[in-house]
Amino acid sequence: MSEGVLDQWQIALRLKTEELQKCQQEHGLSSCSKCEKFLECELRDTYVKAVYDSMNKGTGGGFEF
């Protein structure tokens, strides 16, 4: 796949990244970790899922460091 073409997981990740950054800007934060809703934030949870999905291209399974 060429670098200029995004797959569905990269597109989803890009959209979630934009949503997350918008939320951070609206709350005057540079990071989610500084937010009081950090651990129970649904938007952040969907962003993290989009990151994992973009890494494994939707094949599921766990992610190990």
Phi and psi restraints in degrees (range 20) as a CNS / XPLOR table:
assign (resid 1 and name C) (resid 2 and name N)
       (resid 2 and name CA) (resid 2 and name C) 1.0 -73.2 20.0 2
assign (resid 2 and name N) (resid 2 and name CA)
       (resid 2 and name C) (resid 3 and name N) 1.0 153.5 20.0 2
assign (resid 2 and name C) (resid 3 and name N)
       (resid 3 and name CA) (resid 3 and name C) 1.0 -62.7 20.0 2
assign (resid 3 and name N) (resid 3 and name CA)
       (resid 3 and name C) (resid 4 and name N) 1.0 -28.2 20.0 2
assign (resid 3 and name C) (resid 4 and name N)
       (resid 4 and name CA) (resid 4 and name C) 1.0 -78.7 20.0 2
assign (resid 4 and name N) (resid 4 and name CA)
       (resid 4 and name C) (resid 5 and name N) 1.0 -12.3 20.0 2
assign (resid 4 and name C) (resid 5 and name N)
       (resid 5 and name CA) (resid 5 and name C) 1.0 -104.6 20.0 2
assign (resid 5 and name N) (resid 5 and name CA)
       (resid 5 and name C) (resid 6 and name N) 1.0 127.3 20.0 2
assign (resid 5 and name C) (resid 6 and name N)
       (resid 6 and name CA) (resid 6 and name C) 1.0 -98.6 20.0 2
assign (resid 6 and name N) (resid 6 and name CA)
       (resid 6 and name C) (resid 7 and name N) 1.0 138.5 20.0 2
assign (resid 6 and name C) (resid 7 and name N)
       (resid 7 and name CA) (resid 7 and name C) 1.0 -87.0 20.0 2
assign (resid 7 and name N) (resid 7 and name CA)
       (resid 7 and name C) (resid 8 and name N) 1.0 175.9 20.0 2
assign (resid 7 and name C) (resid 8 and name N)
       (resid 8 and name CA) (resid 8 and name C) 1.0 -61.5 20.0 2
assign (resid 8 and name N) (resid 8 and name CA)
       (resid 8 and name C) (resid 9 and name N) 1.0 -30.9 20.0 2
assign (resid 8 and name C) (resid 9 and name N)
       (resid 9 and name CA) (resid 9 and name C) 1.0 -75.9 20.0 2
assign (resid 9 and name N) (resid 9 and name CA)
       (resid 9 and name C) (resid 10 and name N) 1.0 -36.2 20.0 2
assign (resid 9 and name C) (resid 10 and name N)
       (resid 10 and name CA) (resid 10 and name C) 1.0 -68.1 20.0 2
assign (resid 10 and name N) (resid 10 and name CA)
       (resid 10 and name C) (resid 11 and name N) 1.0 -38.0 20.0 2
assign (resid 10 and name C) (resid 11 and name N)
       (resid 11 and name CA) (resid 11 and name C) 1.0 -64.5 20.0 2
assign (resid 11 and name N) (resid 11 and name CA)
       (resid 11 and name C) (resid 12 and name N) 1.0 -45.7 20.0 2
assign (resid 11 and name C) (resid 12 and name N)
       (resid 12 and name CA) (resid 12 and name C) 1.0 -61.1 20.0 2
assign (resid 12 and name N) (resid 12 and name CA)
       (resid 12 and name C) (resid 13 and name N) 1.0 -41.4 20.0 2
assign (resid 12 and name C) (resid 13 and name N)
       (resid 13 and name CA) (resid 13 and name C) 1.0 -64.1 20.0 2
assign (resid 13 and name N) (resid 13 and name CA)
       (resid 13 and name C) (resid 14 and name N) 1.0 -43.1 20.0 2
assign (resid 13 and name C) (resid 14 and name N)
       (resid 14 and name CA) (resid 14 and name C) 1.0 -60.5 20.0 2
assign (resid 14 and name N) (resid 14 and name CA)
       (resid 14 and name C) (resid 15 and name N) 1.0 -43.2 20.0 2
assign (resid 14 and name C) (resid 15 and name N)
       (resid 15 and name CA) (resid 15 and name C) 1.0 -64.4 20.0 2
assign (resid 15 and name N) (resid 15 and name CA)
       (resid 15 and name C) (resid 16 and name N) 1.0 -44.1 20.0 2
assign (resid 15 and name C) (resid 16 and name N)
       (resid 16 and name CA) (resid 16 and name C) 1.0 -66.5 20.0 2
assign (resid 16 and name N) (resid 16 and name CA)
       (resid 16 and name C) (resid 17 and name N) 1.0 -35.8 20.0 2
assign (resid 16 and name C) (resid 17 and name N)
       (resid 17 and name CA) (resid 17 and name C) 1.0 -62.6 20.0 2
assign (resid 17 and name N) (resid 17 and name CA)
       (resid 17 and name C) (resid 18 and name N) 1.0 -43.9 20.0 2
assign (resid 17 and name C) (resid 18 and name N)
       (resid 18 and name CA) (resid 18 and name C) 1.0 -62.8 20.0 2
assign (resid 18 and name N) (resid 18 and name CA)
       (resid 18 and name C) (resid 19 and name N) 1.0 -42.3 20.0 2
assign (resid 18 and name C) (resid 19 and name N)
       (resid 19 and name CA) (resid 19 and name C) 1.0 -61.8 20.0 2
assign (resid 19 and name N) (resid 19 and name CA)
       (resid 19 and name C) (resid 20 and name N) 1.0 -44.2 20.0 2
assign (resid 19 and name C) (resid 20 and name N)
       (resid 20 and name CA) (resid 20 and name C) 1.0 -64.6 20.0 2
assign (resid 20 and name N) (resid 20 and name CA)
       (resid 20 and name C) (resid 21 and name N) 1.0 -44.1 20.0 2
assign (resid 20 and name C) (resid 21 and name N)
       (resid 21 and name CA) (resid 21 and name C) 1.0 -65.0 20.0 2
assign (resid 21 and name N) (resid 21 and name CA)
       (resid 21 and name C) (resid 22 and name N) 1.0 -36.8 20.0 2
assign (resid 21 and name C) (resid 22 and name N)
       (resid 22 and name CA) (resid 22 and name C) 1.0 -62.9 20.0 2
assign (resid 22 and name N) (resid 22 and name CA)
       (resid 22 and name C) (resid 23 and name N) 1.0 -44.1 20.0 2
assign (resid 22 and name C) (resid 23 and name N)
       (resid 23 and name CA) (resid 23 and name C) 1.0 -61.5 20.0 2
assign (resid 23 and name N) (resid 23 and name CA)
       (resid 23 and name C) (resid 24 and name N) 1.0 -45.4 20.0 2
assign (resid 23 and name C) (resid 24 and name N)
       (resid 24 and name CA) (resid 24 and name C) 1.0 -59.6 20.0 2
assign (resid 24 and name N) (resid 24 and name CA)
       (resid 24 and name C) (resid 25 and name N) 1.0 -43.5 20.0 2
assign (resid 24 and name C) (resid 25 and name N)
       (resid 25 and name CA) (resid 25 and name C) 1.0 -64.3 20.0 2
assign (resid 25 and name N) (resid 25 and name CA)
       (resid 25 and name C) (resid 26 and name N) 1.0 -42.7 20.0 2
assign (resid 25 and name C) (resid 26 and name N)
       (resid 26 and name CA) (resid 26 and name C) 1.0 -61.7 20.0 2
assign (resid 26 and name N) (resid 26 and name CA)
       (resid 26 and name C) (resid 27 and name N) 1.0 -30.2 20.0 2
assign (resid 26 and name C) (resid 27 and name N)
       (resid 27 and name CA) (resid 27 and name C) 1.0 -100.0 20.0 2
assign (resid 27 and name N) (resid 27 and name CA)
       (resid 27 and name C) (resid 28 and name N) 1.0 4.8 20.0 2
assign (resid 27 and name C) (resid 28 and name N)
       (resid 28 and name CA) (resid 28 and name C) 1.0 65.7 20.0 2
assign (resid 28 and name N) (resid 28 and name CA)
       (resid 28 and name C) (resid 29 and name N) 1.0 35.5 20.0 2
assign (resid 28 and name C) (resid 29 and name N)
       (resid 29 and name CA) (resid 29 and name C) 1.0 -115.1 20.0 2
assign (resid 29 and name N) (resid 29 and name CA)
       (resid 29 and name C) (resid 30 and name N) 1.0 149.4 20.0 2
assign (resid 29 and name C) (resid 30 and name N)
       (resid 30 and name CA) (resid 30 and name C) 1.0 -99.3 20.0 2
assign (resid 30 and name N) (resid 30 and name CA)
       (resid 30 and name C) (resid 31 and name N) 1.0 -7.3 20.0 2
assign (resid 30 and name C) (resid 31 and name N)
       (resid 31 and name CA) (resid 31 and name C) 1.0 -157.0 20.0 2
assign (resid 31 and name N) (resid 31 and name CA)
       (resid 31 and name C) (resid 32 and name N) 1.0 147.5 20.0 2
assign (resid 31 and name C) (resid 32 and name N)
       (resid 32 and name CA) (resid 32 and name C) 1.0 -65.0 20.0 2
assign (resid 32 and name N) (resid 32 and name CA)
       (resid 32 and name C) (resid 33 and name N) 1.0 -30.0 20.0 2
assign (resid 32 and name C) (resid 33 and name N)
       (resid 33 and name CA) (resid 33 and name C) 1.0 -64.0 20.0 2
assign (resid 33 and name N) (resid 33 and name CA)
       (resid 33 and name C) (resid 34 and name N) 1.0 -15.7 20.0 2
assign (resid 33 and name C) (resid 34 and name N)
       (resid 34 and name CA) (resid 34 and name C) 1.0 -90.8 20.0 2
assign (resid 34 and name N) (resid 34 and name CA)
       (resid 34 and name C) (resid 35 and name N) 1.0 -1.4 20.0 2
assign (resid 34 and name C) (resid 35 and name N)
       (resid 35 and name CA) (resid 35 and name C) 1.0 -88.9 20.0 2
assign (resid 35 and name N) (resid 35 and name CA)
       (resid 35 and name C) (resid 36 and name N) 1.0 142.6 20.0 2
assign (resid 35 and name C) (resid 36 and name N)
       (resid 36 and name CA) (resid 36 and name C) 1.0 -68.7 20.0 2
assign (resid 36 and name N) (resid 36 and name CA)
       (resid 36 and name C) (resid 37 and name N) 1.0 -19.6 20.0 2
assign (resid 36 and name C) (resid 37 and name N)
       (resid 37 and name CA) (resid 37 and name C) 1.0 -98.4 20.0 2
assign (resid 37 and name N) (resid 37 and name CA)
       (resid 37 and name C) (resid 38 and name N) 1.0 15.0 20.0 2
assign (resid 37 and name C) (resid 38 and name N)
       (resid 38 and name CA) (resid 38 and name C) 1.0 -47.8 20.0 2
assign (resid 38 and name N) (resid 38 and name CA)
       (resid 38 and name C) (resid 39 and name N) 1.0 -49.3 20.0 2
assign (resid 38 and name C) (resid 39 and name N)
       (resid 39 and name CA) (resid 39 and name C) 1.0 -79.5 20.0 2
assign (resid 39 and name N) (resid 39 and name CA)
       (resid 39 and name C) (resid 40 and name N) 1.0 -21.5 20.0 2
assign (resid 39 and name C) (resid 40 and name N)
       (resid 40 and name CA) (resid 40 and name C) 1.0 -117.3 20.0 2
assign (resid 40 and name N) (resid 40 and name CA)
       (resid 40 and name C) (resid 41 and name N) 1.0 21.6 20.0 2
assign (resid 40 and name C) (resid 41 and name N)
       (resid 41 and name CA) (resid 41 and name C) 1.0 -81.4 20.0 2
assign (resid 41 and name N) (resid 41 and name CA)
       (resid 41 and name C) (resid 42 and name N) 1.0 117.1 20.0 2
assign (resid 41 and name C) (resid 42 and name N)
       (resid 42 and name CA) (resid 42 and name C) 1.0 -67.3 20.0 2
assign (resid 42 and name N) (resid 42 and name CA)
       (resid 42 and name C) (resid 43 and name N) 1.0 -38.2 20.0 2
assign (resid 42 and name C) (resid 43 and name N)
       (resid 43 and name CA) (resid 43 and name C) 1.0 -61.9 20.0 2
assign (resid 43 and name N) (resid 43 and name CA)
       (resid 43 and name C) (resid 44 and name N) 1.0 -44.7 20.0 2
assign (resid 43 and name C) (resid 44 and name N)
       (resid 44 and name CA) (resid 44 and name C) 1.0 -64.2 20.0 2
assign (resid 44 and name N) (resid 44 and name CA)
       (resid 44 and name C) (resid 45 and name N) 1.0 -40.0 20.0 2
assign (resid 44 and name C) (resid 45 and name N)
       (resid 45 and name CA) (resid 45 and name C) 1.0 -60.9 20.0 2
assign (resid 45 and name N) (resid 45 and name CA)
       (resid 45 and name C) (resid 46 and name N) 1.0 -42.2 20.0 2
assign (resid 45 and name C) (resid 46 and name N)
       (resid 46 and name CA) (resid 46 and name C) 1.0 -69.4 20.0 2
assign (resid 46 and name N) (resid 46 and name CA)
       (resid 46 and name C) (resid 47 and name N) 1.0 -31.3 20.0 2
assign (resid 46 and name C) (resid 47 and name N)
       (resid 47 and name CA) (resid 47 and name C) 1.0 -66.0 20.0 2
assign (resid 47 and name N) (resid 47 and name CA)
       (resid 47 and name C) (resid 48 and name N) 1.0 -46.6 20.0 2
assign (resid 47 and name C) (resid 48 and name N)
       (resid 48 and name CA) (resid 48 and name C) 1.0 -60.6 20.0 2
assign (resid 48 and name N) (resid 48 and name CA)
       (resid 48 and name C) (resid 49 and name N) 1.0 -41.9 20.0 2
assign (resid 48 and name C) (resid 49 and name N)
       (resid 49 and name CA) (resid 49 and name C) 1.0 -61.9 20.0 2
assign (resid 49 and name N) (resid 49 and name CA)
       (resid 49 and name C) (resid 50 and name N) 1.0 -40.9 20.0 2
assign (resid 49 and name C) (resid 50 and name N)
       (resid 50 and name CA) (resid 50 and name C) 1.0 -63.6 20.0 2
assign (resid 50 and name N) (resid 50 and name CA)
       (resid 50 and name C) (resid 51 and name N) 1.0 -36.0 20.0 2
assign (resid 50 and name C) (resid 51 and name N)
       (resid 51 and name CA) (resid 51 and name C) 1.0 -63.2 20.0 2
assign (resid 51 and name N) (resid 51 and name CA)
       (resid 51 and name C) (resid 52 and name N) 1.0 -49.9 20.0 2
assign (resid 51 and name C) (resid 52 and name N)
       (resid 52 and name CA) (resid 52 and name C) 1.0 -61.4 20.0 2
assign (resid 52 and name N) (resid 52 and name CA)
       (resid 52 and name C) (resid 53 and name N) 1.0 -43.7 20.0 2
assign (resid 52 and name C) (resid 53 and name N)
       (resid 53 and name CA) (resid 53 and name C) 1.0 -61.8 20.0 2
assign (resid 53 and name N) (resid 53 and name CA)
       (resid 53 and name C) (resid 54 and name N) 1.0 -38.1 20.0 2
assign (resid 53 and name C) (resid 54 and name N)
       (resid 54 and name CA) (resid 54 and name C) 1.0 -69.7 20.0 2
assign (resid 54 and name N) (resid 54 and name CA)
       (resid 54 and name C) (resid 55 and name N) 1.0 -27.0 20.0 2
assign (resid 54 and name C) (resid 55 and name N)
       (resid 55 and name CA) (resid 55 and name C) 1.0 -79.2 20.0 2
assign (resid 55 and name N) (resid 55 and name CA)
       (resid 55 and name C) (resid 56 and name N) 1.0 -36.2 20.0 2
assign (resid 55 and name C) (resid 56 and name N)
       (resid 56 and name CA) (resid 56 and name C) 1.0 -106.3 20.0 2
assign (resid 56 and name N) (resid 56 and name CA)
       (resid 56 and name C) (resid 57 and name N) 1.0 7.2 20.0 2
assign (resid 56 and name C) (resid 57 and name N)
       (resid 57 and name CA) (resid 57 and name C) 1.0 53.4 20.0 2
assign (resid 57 and name N) (resid 57 and name CA)
       (resid 57 and name C) (resid 58 and name N) 1.0 36.3 20.0 2
assign (resid 57 and name C) (resid 58 and name N)
       (resid 58 and name CA) (resid 58 and name C) 1.0 77.3 20.0 2
assign (resid 58 and name N) (resid 58 and name CA)
       (resid 58 and name C) (resid 59 and name N) 1.0 11.0 20.0 2
assign (resid 58 and name C) (resid 59 and name N)
       (resid 59 and name CA) (resid 59 and name C) 1.0 -80.8 20.0 2
assign (resid 59 and name N) (resid 59 and name CA)
       (resid 59 and name C) (resid 60 and name N) 1.0 -6.2 20.0 2
assign (resid 59 and name C) (resid 60 and name N)
       (resid 60 and name CA) (resid 60 and name C) 1.0 78.7 20.0 2
assign (resid 60 and name N) (resid 60 and name CA)
       (resid 60 and name C) (resid 61 and name N) 1.0 -163.3 20.0 2
assign (resid 60 and name C) (resid 61 and name N)
       (resid 61 and name CA) (resid 61 and name C) 1.0 83.8 20.0 2
assign (resid 61 and name N) (resid 61 and name CA)
       (resid 61 and name C) (resid 62 and name N) 1.0 175.3 20.0 2
assign (resid 61 and name C) (resid 62 and name N)
       (resid 62 and name CA) (resid 62 and name C) 1.0 -87.3 20.0 2
assign (resid 62 and name N) (resid 62 and name CA)
       (resid 62 and name C) (resid 63 and name N) 1.0 173.2 20.0 2
assign (resid 62 and name C) (resid 63 and name N)
       (resid 63 and name CA) (resid 63 and name C) 1.0 -125.9 20.0 2
assign (resid 63 and name N) (resid 63 and name CA)
       (resid 63 and name C) (resid 64 and name N) 1.0 125.7 20.0 2
assign (resid 63 and name C) (resid 64 and name N)
       (resid 64 and name CA) (resid 64 and name C) 1.0 -119.1 20.0 2
assign (resid 64 and name N) (resid 64 and name CA)
       (resid 64 and name C) (resid 65 and name N) 1.0 139.9 20.0 2
